[in-house]
Amino acid sequence: LSYMGTNIDSPQHATSERSGSETQPGNTGSEAEFSPHFSAVITTSEKETIKAALSHVIFGAAGAGYKSLCVVQGLVDIYIFSEDTTFKRDSCAAHATLRAMGGGIVDLKECLERNPEMELDLPQLVYHVENKGPTGVDRWATKRGLIAYRSRKRLETFLSLLIQNLEPAETET
């Protein structure tokens, strides 16, 4: 919440200076582009494997729309949600804004399943196709998780780190 320059329960702009430097002209080899540390907003009950892929700059917050807008405003680098308890409608406005800015909101599980070397388009969320199988409002749930991002380079780096953190957990089971 913000009023006249006062932010309450919001990440402060100072945490996003790294991501802001990414878009500055002439900044080709900055630490920001290659830093494995991210600022992220997540749900307070997010999985430990997701948290492990992030730096210590993690903000817990409620509301998918609010968290998406934190990315739009540049308060955090990414918003990641790995569960299926949010709805597509919660992210559509922020998604349109992020797309206009060069970012987007992608399907988390599809990102993890694709081969990054194939240079495929990112699996952006779609809002006109219902989920097969579920009934009622669950037809419009975000069943496979999501990641909101402003920078494709930061998204790809984060996905690489996330995959590294998931692999040990998968081999133990």
ABEGO torsion letter per residue (X at the ends): XBBGGBBBGBBBAAAAAAAAAAABBGBAABAAAABABBBBBBBAABBAAAAAABBABBBBBBEAAAAAAAAAAGABABBBBABAABBAAAAAAAAAAAAAAGBEBBBAAAAAABBAAAGBBBBBBBAABBBBGBBEAAAABBAAEBBBBABAAAAAAAAAAAAAAAAAAAAAX
